[in-house]
């Protein structure tokens, strides 16, 4: 994920996406980012046809994470998409649905897809 602020400034440590949807994402960041900040984001979706998604996103919250598992401070940062190509949004939604189906199937070995008659 690239977090260029649009003014050429870029941060050294890359955020880690921990949750994604068609409306926005949550990332773990090493820096506290001010609510209202706007970023040009780029990330890859690892689906059957990987491609780069680019979007303009706004930070809607940034909260420190408990430092139970790590020694450095990190933040849970929520962003909503301000501008996104609808094909990219569709790709994100398809990716999320595919991952959810995989989770369901791995939790319940008796899960079967519905077959239309």
CORMOUR-V61238 format. One record per backbone hydrogen bond with DSSP energy under -1.0 kcal/mol. NH is the residue of the N-H (numbers start at 0). CO is the residue of the C=O. If there is no record, write none. Layout:
NH;CO
NH;CO
This chain:
1;41
4;8
15;27
17;25
18;25
20;23
24;78
25;18
26;76
27;15
28;74
35;58
36;33
38;56
39;3
40;54
42;52
44;50
46;44
52;42
54;40
55;82
56;38
57;79
58;36
59;77
60;77
62;75
64;73
74;28
75;62
76;26
77;60
78;24
79;57
80;22
81;55
82;55
88;84
89;85
90;86
91;87
92;88
93;89
94;90
95;91
96;92
97;93
98;94
99;95
100;96
101;97
102;98
103;99
104;100
105;101
106;102
107;103
110;107
